Amino acid sequence: MRIVDLIGCMGWVAAFLAAIAAIPVAGLFVGLLTPLPFIYYVSGLPFRHAAQFVALVVGILVAVAMAAGLHRLALFCLEFGALGLALSQLFQRQASIGRVIFYGTAVLMGVGLLVIVVTAVAYHTGPLDVIKTYLDRNLRMSFEAYQSMGIPPEKAAEIKAYGDLLRRTVLQIYPALMTIGSAFVVWVNVLLSLRLFRAKARHPEQWDRLSDWSAPERLVWGVIVSGFSLFLPFPSIRFIAINLLLILMTAYLFQGIAILSHFLNRFGAPGWLRVVIYFFISVQQFFLALLALAGLFDQWVNFRRIGKGNTA
């Protein structure tokens, strides 16, 4: 363990985390890249040495953040440090893209759930109450921000009613939102990690054709079962069904993006066109739904005319 690597990793991690606190909105997206320094510096190390390196970096930065009263940044550092360690080890074991996304998401969610449970125990309450309190605080802050802008009273009442509806909706699909958000963070860091590996001449050979990736065929049964379960007169089953359906359709959204990437590569689309296409996809929900449906029906249509052996 070299001191220069330790300092370098702490510097990059601190910079990414500082962006979350210093830059409104955009800083959060910059902060999502925090796992990258961990991946870069521990890549190729045995698990024991990698774990010691990450634990030392996380321990120092968490202590500094807690001392400064930045508890949220301390939690981010803990979560992203664990994710960086997990991804680096999965890369080292030459896991497939599907397994990397799956296990990376599981690790990030596991640490997040652990934080929720520990917080609930510390405040002598339940995990669901912690989530409700977090949502209520954020919605209240948003409502107060609108009020400070001098909006009319009738408009303020409308916004408050919308906030209450949003709160109830989020509580119904919070497991899915947590899973999808974690998968998105993992996906972004995996794609950017490939550039790091290319720079270090250690690009995983099995990832040369990411545009050919397909979800496991058996997932379609989960979509069918959860879809029909939405019509059952049991609230608890419908709760499970809607969350499972959203998670599975997100997997097919990734497959739809792979299909789009396949055809962009096939027809040699220039970089500027790719940026425009992905921008419209990110801001228009209709295109996201279309890609998810394309990924789902690719199980039968096989748009790319490829085999199904690359789903693991």
C-alpha positions, 0 to 999 in steps of 0.5 A: 500500500503506497502512501501516494496512492492512498493520498491520491484516492482520498483526494479524488473521493473528497473532491467528488463528495465535495461536489455533492455539497457545493454544487446544487443538483449537478453536484449529485451527479458528479458525486455518483462517480465516487466509486471510480477512484476506489476502482482505479486504485485497488484494481488488481490488488488481492481482496485483503489488501484492497479491503484494507486500502478502502477501509482506511480511505473510507475511515479517514474521510468518514471521520472528517465528514462526521467531525464537520457535521456532514453526515450525509457525505459520510454515508455516501462515502461508506456506500460508494467505498463498498461499491468500489471495492465490490466492482473492482473484485468482480472485474478482477474475477472476470465476471460477466456484465450481468453479474457485475450489475446484479452484485454491484446493485446488491452491495449498494442496496445492502449498505443502504438498507444497513444504514436505514436499519442502524438509523432506525435503531439509533432513533428507536423507530422502524425502518419504514418510519425513517423512510417516511421521515426522510421523504416528509423532510424533503417534500417540506423543504421543497414546499417551503422553497416554493413559498419563498418564491412568493407564489399565490396561495391557491397555487401553493395549496395545489403544490402541497396536494401534489406533494402529498400524492407524490409522497404516497406514490413514492412510498408504494414503489420505494423498493423499486426506486431504490433498486433502480437508482442503485442499478443506475449508479452501478451501470454508470460506474461500470461503463466509465470503469471500462475507460479506466481499464483501457487506459491501464491496458486491462480491458475485460475481453468478455465485454468487447460487445456490450451492445449484444447483451441480453437479459436472462430469458427466464425474467420474462416469466417474472414480468408476466406473473407480476403483470397479472398479479396487479389485478388481484384484490390483495394490496400486499400482493399488488405492492410486491407486483408493481415493484417487481414489474418496475425492476424487471422492466428496468432490466429490459430498458438496459437491453433496449439501450443495448439494442439501440447501441448495436444499431448505432454501431452497425450504421456507424453513427457519429458521436454528435448523433449519439449524444442527441439521441441519448439526450432525447431518451433521457428527457422523454419518458416515451422513449424510455418506455419504447426502449423497455418494450423493445428489450422485452420483445427482443426475447421473441423477435431477436432484433439483433439476430444474435444468440442468447448465450451472453445473458449471464 
